[in-house]
Amino acid sequence: MTTPWTIPINVVVAKLSTFGPFPASYRAGLGVFPAHPDVGPTWKLRAAIVLLFRAHDVDLSRVRERGYPDAVPRRAATANARKYR
């Protein structure tokens, strides 16, 4: 028994803007499936809003725990941020 292929073709556009006081990335996309099983999808829509935060606003202790030893400690990042304001 053969399994039918699903072949997607996607087009996505993105824009950097703001979401309230935060910088954000807005993305929207459309996809079609020129080859698909009889019971498979023929099209799809995608949308996303990604909020962008500065690194010193994030607690990096969990990043270091996961094996990224070069992550900057929160105190150092906050001190550097104050220096450049």
C-alpha positions as a Python dict, from the first residue, in 0.01 Angstrom:
ca = {
    (1, 'M'): (0, 0, 0),
    (2, 'T'): (137, 344, -91),
    (3, 'T'): (94, 657, 114),
    (4, 'P'): (-16, 966, -86),
    (5, 'W'): (213, 1268, -71),
    (6, 'T'): (121, 1605, 73),
    (7, 'I'): (319, 1886, -91),
    (8, 'P'): (280, 2233, 63),
    (9, 'I'): (356, 2570, -98),
    (10, 'N'): (367, 2854, 155),
    (11, 'V'): (387, 3233, 128),
    (12, 'V'): (456, 3432, 447),
    (13, 'V'): (486, 3807, 505),
    (14, 'A'): (622, 3966, 823),
    (15, 'K'): (645, 4318, 962),
    (16, 'L'): (820, 4462, 1266),
    (17, 'S'): (603, 4706, 1457),
    (18, 'T'): (474, 4751, 1813),
    (19, 'F'): (214, 4577, 2025),
    (20, 'G'): (128, 4839, 2286),
    (21, 'P'): (461, 4943, 2439),
    (22, 'F'): (647, 4632, 2316),
    (23, 'P'): (824, 4576, 1983),
    (24, 'A'): (662, 4288, 1799),
    (25, 'S'): (686, 4083, 1482),
    (26, 'Y'): (359, 4029, 1296),
    (27, 'R'): (343, 3737, 1052),
    (28, 'A'): (69, 3611, 822),
    (29, 'G'): (78, 3340, 563),
    (30, 'L'): (-121, 3137, 317),
    (31, 'G'): (-46, 2786, 202),
    (32, 'V'): (-185, 2555, -63),
    (33, 'F'): (-137, 2184, -117),
    (34, 'P'): (-119, 2108, -493),
    (35, 'A'): (-70, 1738, -411),
    (36, 'H'): (-268, 1596, -122),
    (37, 'P'): (-462, 1285, -21),
    (38, 'D'): (-836, 1281, -90),
    (39, 'V'): (-907, 1343, 279),
    (40, 'G'): (-619, 1589, 327),
    (41, 'P'): (-624, 1969, 343),
    (42, 'T'): (-620, 2182, 28),
    (43, 'W'): (-518, 2514, 190),
    (44, 'K'): (-412, 2669, 523),
    (45, 'L'): (-379, 3008, 693),
    (46, 'R'): (-112, 3100, 947),
    (47, 'A'): (-79, 3405, 1172),
    (48, 'A'): (150, 3494, 1461),
    (49, 'I'): (239, 3787, 1685),
    (50, 'V'): (580, 3752, 1851),
    (51, 'L'): (666, 3997, 2129),
    (52, 'L'): (1033, 4092, 2134),
    (53, 'F'): (1192, 4150, 2475),
    (54, 'R'): (1542, 4268, 2551),
    (55, 'A'): (1768, 4002, 2702),
    (56, 'H'): (1813, 4188, 3031),
    (57, 'D'): (1436, 4170, 3090),
    (58, 'V'): (1449, 3790, 3091),
    (59, 'D'): (1571, 3570, 3377),
    (60, 'L'): (1862, 3388, 3215),
    (61, 'S'): (1918, 3138, 3499),
    (62, 'R'): (1704, 2880, 3316),
    (63, 'V'): (1905, 2934, 2998),
    (64, 'R'): (2228, 2862, 3189),
    (65, 'E'): (2071, 2551, 3346),
    (66, 'R'): (2003, 2411, 2999),
    (67, 'G'): (2369, 2418, 2906),
    (68, 'Y'): (2441, 2768, 2777),
    (69, 'P'): (2727, 2876, 3008),
    (70, 'D'): (2797, 3195, 2810),
    (71, 'A'): (2460, 3347, 2903),
    (72, 'V'): (2500, 3680, 3077),
    (73, 'P'): (2381, 3682, 3440),
    (74, 'R'): (2076, 3901, 3507),
    (75, 'R'): (2271, 4143, 3732),
    (76, 'A'): (2535, 4206, 3465),
    (77, 'A'): (2278, 4256, 3190),
    (78, 'T'): (2080, 4502, 3404),
    (79, 'A'): (2396, 4693, 3494),
    (80, 'N'): (2493, 4717, 3126),
    (81, 'A'): (2144, 4835, 3033),
    (82, 'R'): (2163, 5116, 3292),
    (83, 'K'): (2503, 5219, 3157),
    (84, 'Y'): (2366, 5272, 2805),
    (85, 'R'): (2038, 5451, 2884),
}
